[in-house]
Amino acid sequence: MNGKVPWSRDDRPGVFKHVPEYARAALFKPAVGELPPTDPPPGVAPVDFSFDASVRQYLGNADAGTCVGGGGTAGFRLASNVQLITDVGGCRVVEWKANWSGDTLSYVVGPRWTVQKSQRWIPHVEILVGGMKVTQEYKDPAREAAASGMPDDTEQQALAKHYYYTTDWDDNGFTLHAGGGLNFRPNHAFEIRLATLEYEHTWLRPMNGIQYTNAIKVSGGFVLRMGTW
């Protein structure tokens, strides 16, 4: 209504203007008689959400393939340098054996520690625990060819046809993820997760000769920081 962009603010900088934290603290400096500053201080996001792409490589398994996918996290601030992280992600195996496919789904939670020595570069370490589900599917080429004439007009018929020439396996077990990474903050509303490197240990039984016990995951993406603009 004032002829300004929707994210314009009269009492503080807008979304895309970076202001050093010492300057932001001065803007929010309490007057005499007001309550003391809170922890976390102004400029530290109480909540953030990230959207990541990831690559997971299982260790000690030449035939396990590479798992490519993504996921999302939600971080809830407990203190100025500690967050509670919830992470849900999945990936699909590529470059695997012919007529085989597989995927994983992980759901973990735990603390993340950040070290904000710079307002632009923010390293972090984290330890997350939860569960992981692994699924494998084998497609029989001969039975698939034989099923080519089977009806698949309805959802039930399509499922019956699919299950005729495929065999599925799945398992669900406890998992622990530990690692760290580095974020770049162009402004106080967004961060770029340049890279996160994690070691994953999962208590799963071998499945068709593939062991999912140990893996290395590399991920990166974008972070939306809430409560700072």
Number of C-alpha atoms within 10 A of each C-alpha: 5 6 6 8 9 9 10 15 12 6 7 13 15 19 15 14 12 16 16 14 16 11 10 16 15 10 12 13 13 12 8 7 6 8 8 10 12 9 12 15 15 20 21 18 20 19 18 21 18 20 19 20 17 20 18 24 20 20 13 13 14 11 13 20 19 16 22 20 18 19 19 17 18 19 23 17 20 15 15 19 15 19 21 18 21 19 20 17 19 22 21 19 21 15 12 15 12 8 11 17 18 20 18 21 18 20 19 20 21 18 18 22 17 18 14 13 9 12 17 15 15 17 18 17 18 20 18 21 21 18 19 22 18 20 16 17 15 16 18 14 12 9 14 17 10 11 15 10 9 13 12 14 8 9 9 11 13 14 11 15 19 16 13 16 17 16 13 13 12 13 14 17 14 16 21 20 21 17 18 17 19 18 21 19 18 15 18 26 21 20 21 19 21 13 18 20 19 21 16 21 17 21 16 19 14 11 14 8 10 15 19 21 16 18 18 17 18 18 21 21 19 19 23 17 21 15 14 17 16
